[in-house]
Amino acid sequence: MTELVLYSERGSSWWPVLWGPVFALLGFGVEALTPGPVNAATWLLVGGVLAAAAAIWVYGRRRLVSVRLTPAELVQGREELAVSRIAAVTDVGASVGARVLGGSWTIPKGTGEVPLRLEPDEVVLAWAKDPEALSAALARLVEE
């Protein structure tokens, strides 16, 4: 049985994996339209290498920069936090040096911080691309 997901961010979609093959196809097309030899195997290799590199990048983003909130837990990248440990979501000040959830030193680029007060009086920084939506979803859970 799957648990109800209240908020979710994937970290990245898989479409960037297509950038390399599209680039290689364009290169092959330009080379085919110009005089001289056509290196189809080289362009195939270039497309495959770029697609593999992009797949590794996307896989890493989906693992390390994803956010999932269920009624039981908040998952931030590699870290899972039980919602029962969250004492407050609103009116929490982000202190300098507060621990960032997910195992990083700073919040991921392109995300906003959501300060959380945990039991017993520890402030941590959650993060999301839409911090207001995550904060609202967390506030609904903590109020209950």
Protein Blocks (a to p, Z undefined) as FASTA:
>chain_A
ZZddfbdcehiacklmmmmmmmmmmmmmmmmmpgcdddfklmmmmmmmmmmmmmmmmmmm
mmmmcccddfkbccehjbccdfklpmbfghpacdehiacehiiabdcehiacddddddeh
iacddddfblmlmmmmmmmmmmZZ
